[in-house]
Structures are given as structure tokens and as C-alpha cells.
Amino acid sequence: MRKILILLVFTLASSASAQSTDAAIELRNATGMVVRLIPFGATVTQIEVPDREGKRANVLLGFPTPSEFRAKNGKVSFGATIGRYAGRIGGARFAIDGKPVQLVADDGRNALHGGGKAKFDTQQWTVSARSARAVTFTLDSPDGFQGFPGRLQVAVTYRLIAGNALRIDYAARTSKPTALNLTNHAYFNLAGEGSGSIRAQRLQVNAMRYVATDAGGIPTGAFPAVAGTPLDLRQPHPLGPGIDSRVPLMGEHGYNHGWLFDKPLGKLAPVARLDDPASGRTLTVETTEPSITVYSGGYIDGQDKGPSGRVMHAFDGVALETQHLSDSPNHPDFPTTLLRPGQVFRSTTIWRFGVSPR
């Protein structure tokens, strides 16, 4: 199986199955789940799943058409693959083997999601493999893209698996030592896109520690206990009180915080659960990654309509970004994001949808 995966990963644009259009790709299973994707940004545009009454709805924020994703998604990254480095890198610089790497600052003095305007979520990926329930997108990222060293060959495979679940497998190789941190930036609203605020939906994060950051969102290196803070989500909590809290830890834009798991590094395990009491829809997130960033959409600007035709506002969706820690290249004690030639980067995240009883 591993040899087959590697072959799929690194058979890039020359593949006879490659395509360069943004035509939507649809995956379906026999139990009512539909996933739609486009090559631009290797993006998940919609996920339809049933509620406790069997009524299906799209539970992702996004735009009505592929062309609108291309024109507008750079500012919000709805459902897109994030890279080369998900999260922030302090001062937009770090070093590998003593050699400086300079990125383009785009978040104050820091680099966000790799820095600059051109990022993985604004690239045209190639469809290198496709079946009724799976698709693999590949990208050949040149040496120096965003300032990162190494030609990076990366693949993202989305696959429907048993239990109304979407499995995401990332794989990559590099020609030079580099830093790599990938995630998906889907915004979930389990009541359905267009239903309004996610304040009543409940989130649980299986973590005892959160990632302390400075005013610019750069980790300080400390991992305080969540107990006694709005970040204590070890039991399910409605998102509203945290979003509306004005304690210094939260600020004015709700959740935009990281948690560090206690599970073994690289082990695939459940790490978070979102549920909507009204519809009964649930989402369990499983990952091999060591951390999650929860972003409650506080910067959505209210200028765009979703597929429902309704305007999307701040706090209409929540992103659950499984990834390594921000600024890891500048923290030798953090789980490493270093990838060297000859190594194969691998990461897996599963979104498992279900329903709860009334």
C-alpha cells in the first residue's frame, strides 16, 4: 500500500489523468455523504451530511462557484490546503543547519501560512488520481517558493471511508532541507451553511495545555494549563461564551488559539469533537498531528455570500486546523517540522461525521 501511495504522490503533472480546470469533483458514499472539491488550492468546497432526521445539508462555509473561490478565497482560505507553513513564523525568518531562510512578512513582521501573497491555497493543483470515492491533488512547488528552500513535491488525497468520514492524507518530498507544515482550512457550521452563528454549537478539545503566544501570535515557548481559562474545552462547551468573552486571553475576535495534545507524536487519535444540539450533527476530528488551531472566523468581513445566497458574517463557522505548532523552526524543543531529502513527509487527518440522539 505504501509503495502505491508514493507512486501516486510523485507522479505529477505529466500524468495522463491530470487536469487543470476548476470543474468540481464530487465524491459520494451510500449513506448520504457528498463531498465536492476543486483543484484550485486543493480545496474542499462543500460537504453534505444528514442530520438526525436524515435531512442533508452543506456544513462548510464557501463560495457558490469555483470561479468565486479563485477570485476571493485568498482572503479567507475556505476549505483550502495551507502551506508551505501553516501558522506563523516569527520575524518571517529562521535557519536550517545554520543557513538563514528569509520569508516575506505578511502579518506584521511575521509570516502567516508561509508568507507573501502566493501560497498553496492560491495555487492550481493537478488531479493525479481519481475514483468514485477518492481524489489526489499534487503540486510541484519550486525551490524558493515563499522563500523556502527545496523543490517540494506534495500530494493531498481526500478519501471517503466508512462511517460518513473524509480522510485526508498528506505526503511530500523535498530536494533540500526545508520546513513544512500542512493543514486544511475548512470552516464548519454543523447547522448548515447559511444558518448563522456557530455560538450554540459545542466544541470539545482533548488537550490539557494551550499554546501561549505574544501579541503577534508567536508562541512564547510556554504551554500553560487550560484549567480556569476559556480555553478549557476538555468537556463540550458552547462556543458563544468564549467568542463573546473579553478577557485578555480571548480578545475581540473569538477563538484563534492553539492547543498541544498529550498523545504520542504521529499517533492517529481523536482530538476534538464539534456538535450542533439543534440538528444533531456531530464532527469528530482525528489526526496524527501534535496540535490543533481553533479559529472561530472572527475576521470574516461580511462582504460575501455563500452557496445558500446568505451573507457570511464573523462567527458563522469554525476552523479546526490540525497541524504542527507555529514558529517551530525557531523552537528546537517543539516537535520538528524539518524535512530533509530522502525523507517522505506524511500526515493524516479524518473528519468523522455522525448524529446524536434528540
C-alpha positions as semicolon CSV with decimal commas, in nm:
position;residue;x (nm);y (nm);z (nm)
1;M;0,000;0,000;0,000
2;R;0,283;0,241;0,088
3;K;0,455;0,184;-0,250
4;I;0,127;0,254;-0,428
5;L;0,076;0,576;-0,230
6;I;0,428;0,701;-0,302
7;L;0,379;0,626;-0,672
8;L;0,058;0,829;-0,675
9;V;0,218;1,111;-0,479
10;F;0,509;1,169;-0,710
11;T;0,351;1,107;-1,049
12;L;0,284;1,474;-1,108
13;A;0,153;1,690;-1,391
14;S;0,270;1,458;-1,668
15;S;0,010;1,203;-1,562
16;A;-0,246;1,127;-1,828
17;S;-0,516;1,181;-1,568
18;A;-0,400;1,534;-1,490
19;Q;-0,637;1,823;-1,539
20;S;-0,602;2,198;-1,497
21;T;-0,962;2,315;-1,478
22;D;-1,165;2,407;-1,173
23;A;-1,452;2,175;-1,256
24;A;-1,598;2,047;-0,931
25;I;-1,513;1,689;-0,834
26;E;-1,783;1,503;-0,643
27;L;-1,734;1,210;-0,407
28;R;-2,034;1,015;-0,273
29;N;-2,100;0,724;-0,044
30;A;-2,406;0,505;0,013
31;T;-2,509;0,667;0,342
32;G;-2,584;1,021;0,228
33;M;-2,248;1,197;0,237
34;V;-2,137;1,413;-0,056
35;V;-1,801;1,594;-0,082
36;R;-1,721;1,848;-0,354
37;L;-1,367;1,967;-0,429
38;I;-1,176;2,177;-0,681
39;P;-0,808;2,170;-0,788
40;F;-0,759;2,540;-0,710
41;G;-0,597;2,531;-0,368
42;A;-0,674;2,156;-0,340
43;T;-0,993;2,285;-0,184
44;V;-1,294;2,114;-0,024
45;T;-1,582;2,339;-0,129
46;Q;-1,881;2,156;0,022
47;I;-1,961;1,862;0,249
48;E;-2,321;1,743;0,270
49;V;-2,417;1,515;0,560
50;P;-2,754;1,419;0,712
51;D;-2,895;1,543;1,043
52;R;-3,077;1,324;1,296
53;E;-3,390;1,335;1,077
54;G;-3,195;1,233;0,766
55;K;-3,206;1,583;0,612
56;R;-2,883;1,658;0,426
57;A;-2,714;1,999;0,437
58;N;-2,380;2,152;0,338
59;V;-2,179;2,210;0,656
60;L;-1,889;2,416;0,511
61;L;-1,863;2,789;0,451
62;G;-1,755;2,874;0,099
63;F;-1,846;3,043;-0,226
64;P;-2,118;2,945;-0,476
65;T;-1,888;2,872;-0,773
66;P;-1,531;2,763;-0,846
67;S;-1,464;3,097;-1,016
68;E;-1,557;3,280;-0,696
69;F;-1,320;3,060;-0,498
70;R;-1,045;3,161;-0,739
71;A;-1,130;3,531;-0,716
72;K;-1,200;3,563;-0,344
73;N;-1,062;3,272;-0,141
74;G;-0,718;3,420;-0,090
75;K;-0,854;3,631;0,196
76;V;-1,029;3,351;0,389
77;S;-0,895;3,016;0,256
78;F;-1,230;2,837;0,288
79;G;-1,160;2,460;0,269
80;A;-0,817;2,508;0,113
81;T;-0,483;2,335;0,167
82;I;-0,247;2,562;0,362
83;G;0,128;2,576;0,303
84;R;0,412;2,582;0,286
85;Y;0,389;2,655;0,656
86;A;0,052;2,661;0,834
87;G;0,052;2,917;1,113
88;R;0,303;3,192;1,185
89;I;0,681;3,217;1,172
90;G;0,823;3,492;1,389
91;G;1,009;3,770;1,213
92;A;0,946;3,586;0,883
93;R;1,281;3,413;0,924
94;F;1,452;3,105;1,066
95;A;1,763;2,898;0,998
96;I;1,831;2,544;0,877
97;D;2,173;2,394;0,953
98;G;2,294;2,745;1,032
99;K;2,180;2,888;0,697
100;P;1,927;3,176;0,716
101;V;1,587;3,145;0,548
102;Q;1,407;3,473;0,481
103;L;1,035;3,472;0,409
104;V;0,802;3,756;0,305
105;A;0,632;3,914;0,607
106;D;0,257;3,945;0,555
107;D;0,125;3,956;0,912
108;G;0,300;4,250;1,069
109;R;0,664;4,146;1,096
110;N;0,570;3,779;1,080
111;A;0,493;3,533;0,801
112;L;0,144;3,376;0,810
113;H;0,088;3,043;0,628
114;G;0,432;3,077;0,468
115;G;0,418;3,450;0,395
116;G;0,362;3,664;0,088
117;K;0,064;3,663;-0,147
118;A;0,131;3,334;-0,329
119;K;0,052;3,037;-0,104
120;F;-0,062;2,679;-0,153
121;D;-0,427;2,785;-0,124
122;T;-0,389;3,009;-0,431
123;Q;-0,206;2,755;-0,650
124;Q;-0,354;2,543;-0,927
125;W;-0,306;2,182;-0,820
126;T;-0,318;1,881;-1,053
127;V;-0,563;1,592;-1,028
128;S;-0,324;1,296;-1,048
129;A;-0,561;1,018;-0,937
130;R;-0,936;0,993;-0,906
131;S;-1,203;0,734;-0,827
132;A;-1,565;0,738;-0,714
133;R;-1,465;0,792;-0,351
134;A;-1,117;0,947;-0,364
135;V;-0,911;1,211;-0,537
136;T;-0,541;1,301;-0,515
137;F;-0,421;1,655;-0,585
138;T;-0,050;1,714;-0,646
139;L;0,164;2,025;-0,659
140;D;0,524;2,070;-0,775
141;S;0,638;2,370;-0,571
142;P;0,966;2,523;-0,699
143;D;1,279;2,580;-0,493
144;G;1,244;2,923;-0,329
145;F;0,864;2,937;-0,327
146;Q;0,768;3,183;-0,048
147;G;1,142;3,185;0,031
148;F;1,153;2,822;0,146
149;P;1,443;2,610;0,020
150;G;1,387;2,298;-0,187
151;R;1,169;2,183;-0,472
152;L;0,872;2,034;-0,289
153;Q;0,657;1,763;-0,443
154;V;0,340;1,738;-0,238
155;A;0,015;1,543;-0,261
156;V;-0,314;1,561;-0,076
157;T;-0,553;1,266;-0,102
158;Y;-0,916;1,301;0,006
159;R;-1,095;0,969;0,054
160;L;-1,442;0,878;0,176
161;I;-1,418;0,598;0,431
162;A;-1,669;0,406;0,641
163;G;-1,877;0,596;0,892
164;N;-1,952;0,912;0,689
165;A;-1,589;1,017;0,722
166;L;-1,346;1,202;0,498
167;R;-0,982;1,100;0,537
168;I;-0,710;1,347;0,433
169;D;-0,360;1,210;0,370
170;Y;-0,071;1,447;0,304
171;A;0,263;1,335;0,158
172;A;0,568;1,531;0,040
173;R;0,934;1,512;-0,059
174;T;1,195;1,785;-0,091
175;S;1,519;1,839;-0,281
176;K;1,677;2,045;0,001
177;P;1,631;2,062;0,378
178;T;1,318;2,268;0,440
179;A;1,040;2,335;0,689
180;L;0,691;2,205;0,615
181;N;0,359;2,231;0,797
182;L;0,034;2,148;0,614
183;T;-0,332;2,170;0,714
184;N;-0,679;2,226;0,574
185;H;-0,869;2,548;0,646
186;A;-1,231;2,432;0,628
187;Y;-1,484;2,635;0,829
188;F;-1,757;2,414;0,976
189;N;-2,113;2,504;1,065
190;L;-2,296;2,183;1,155
191;A;-2,635;2,356;1,141
192;G;-2,566;2,417;0,772
193;E;-2,404;2,692;0,568
194;G;-2,625;2,999;0,578
195;S;-2,775;2,917;0,919
196;G;-2,594;3,196;1,102
197;S;-2,373;3,196;1,411
198;I;-2,197;2,889;1,549
199;R;-2,223;3,022;1,907
200;A;-2,467;2,748;2,017
201;Q;-2,255;2,467;1,876
202;R;-2,039;2,285;2,127
203;L;-1,670;2,211;2,099
204;Q;-1,453;1,968;2,290
205;V;-1,071;1,963;2,256
206;N;-0,880;1,678;2,418
207;A;-0,590;1,883;2,547
208;M;-0,473;1,991;2,891
209;R;-0,239;2,264;2,764
210;Y;-0,269;2,555;2,525
211;V;-0,002;2,737;2,325
212;A;0,092;3,069;2,488
213;T;0,168;3,343;2,233
214;D;0,280;3,703;2,225
215;A;0,068;3,988;2,086
216;G;0,164;3,889;1,731
217;G;0,050;3,528;1,770
218;I;0,404;3,386;1,800
219;P;0,449;3,108;2,060
220;T;0,646;3,209;2,367
221;G;0,753;2,851;2,432
222;A;0,520;2,807;2,729
223;F;0,226;2,565;2,740
224;P;0,003;2,670;3,030
225;A;-0,272;2,453;3,168
226;V;-0,618;2,520;3,023
227;A;-0,784;2,485;3,365
228;G;-0,956;2,804;3,474
229;T;-0,943;2,967;3,128
230;P;-1,191;2,997;2,837
231;L;-0,960;2,751;2,659
232;D;-1,060;2,466;2,889
233;L;-1,261;2,261;2,641
234;R;-1,189;1,921;2,789
235;Q;-1,567;1,886;2,821
236;P;-1,808;2,008;2,549
237;H;-1,873;2,381;2,574
238;P;-2,086;2,614;2,358
239;L;-1,860;2,837;2,151
240;G;-2,058;3,150;2,234
241;P;-1,925;3,231;2,582
242;G;-1,565;3,207;2,464
243;I;-1,633;3,411;2,149
244;D;-1,809;3,682;2,347
245;S;-1,559;3,686;2,634
246;R;-1,343;3,994;2,659
247;V;-1,080;3,858;2,894
248;P;-0,727;3,939;2,767
249;L;-0,666;3,578;2,663
250;M;-0,954;3,595;2,412
251;G;-0,954;3,948;2,271
252;E;-1,222;4,077;2,033
253;H;-1,216;3,811;1,762
254;G;-1,306;3,494;1,947
255;Y;-1,103;3,177;1,920
256;N;-0,776;3,189;1,729
257;H;-0,569;2,969;1,959
258;G;-0,360;2,654;1,959
259;W;-0,366;2,351;2,186
260;L;-0,093;2,090;2,237
261;F;-0,204;1,727;2,266
262;D;-0,064;1,478;2,513
263;K;-0,092;1,184;2,273
264;P;0,221;1,022;2,124
265;L;0,362;1,212;1,827
266;G;0,237;1,065;1,499
267;K;-0,040;0,854;1,655
268;L;-0,377;0,879;1,482
269;A;-0,628;0,955;1,757
270;P;-0,948;1,156;1,822
271;V;-0,856;1,508;1,936
272;A;-1,170;1,723;1,903
273;R;-1,547;1,698;1,870
274;L;-1,798;1,956;1,747
275;D;-2,172;1,909;1,781
276;D;-2,487;2,102;1,697
277;P;-2,761;2,029;1,951
278;A;-3,037;2,152;1,718
279;S;-2,966;1,937;1,411
280;G;-2,790;1,657;1,595
281;R;-2,493;1,663;1,356
282;T;-2,156;1,584;1,510
283;L;-1,798;1,601;1,384
284;T;-1,511;1,409;1,541
285;V;-1,161;1,510;1,432
286;E;-0,884;1,251;1,435
287;T;-0,522;1,333;1,347
288;T;-0,159;1,230;1,362
289;E;-0,061;1,594;1,423
290;P;0,055;1,721;1,765
291;S;-0,159;2,036;1,779
292;I;-0,481;2,200;1,668
293;T;-0,562;2,564;1,599
294;V;-0,925;2,662;1,651
295;Y;-1,034;2,973;1,462
296;S;-1,393;3,086;1,504
297;G;-1,400;3,307;1,195
298;G;-1,380;3,638;1,377
299;Y;-1,226;3,816;1,079
300;I;-1,488;3,718;0,818
301;D;-1,579;4,059;0,678
302;G;-1,948;4,017;0,589
303;Q;-1,891;4,109;0,223
304;D;-1,962;3,776;0,052
305;K;-2,249;3,534;0,003
306;G;-2,226;3,158;0,041
307;P;-2,394;2,890;-0,174
308;S;-2,719;2,947;0,021
309;G;-2,729;3,306;-0,103
310;R;-2,691;3,440;0,251
311;V;-2,411;3,675;0,353
312;M;-2,137;3,515;0,565
313;H;-2,056;3,703;0,884
314;A;-1,797;3,672;1,160
315;F;-1,852;3,362;1,375
316;D;-2,062;3,181;1,113
317;G;-1,810;2,896;1,101
318;V;-1,523;2,743;1,296
319;A;-1,195;2,607;1,154
320;L;-1,032;2,310;1,327
321;E;-0,679;2,314;1,186
322;T;-0,473;2,007;1,277
323;Q;-0,106;2,090;1,235
324;H;0,235;2,136;1,397
325;L;0,298;2,440;1,613
326;S;0,352;2,789;1,477
327;D;0,715;2,907;1,468
328;S;0,852;2,555;1,522
329;P;1,165;2,623;1,311
330;N;1,266;2,882;1,575
331;H;1,195;2,648;1,870
332;P;1,427;2,343;1,873
333;D;1,226;2,193;2,161
334;F;0,899;2,190;1,960
335;P;0,802;1,884;1,751
336;T;1,014;1,926;1,439
337;T;0,884;2,048;1,103
338;L;1,218;1,985;0,931
339;L;1,202;1,773;0,615
340;R;1,523;1,651;0,452
341;P;1,593;1,499;0,110
342;G;1,523;1,127;0,110
343;Q;1,252;1,157;0,374
344;V;0,879;1,134;0,300
345;F;0,654;1,365;0,498
346;R;0,324;1,206;0,594
347;S;0,027;1,334;0,792
348;T;-0,334;1,216;0,828
349;T;-0,650;1,386;0,949
350;I;-1,001;1,237;0,949
351;W;-1,329;1,429;0,972
352;R;-1,587;1,179;1,100
353;F;-1,949;1,296;1,087
354;G;-2,235;1,148;1,286
355;V;-2,560;1,231;1,463
356;S;-2,656;1,245;1,828
357;P;-2,997;1,140;1,963
358;R;-3,254;1,405;2,044
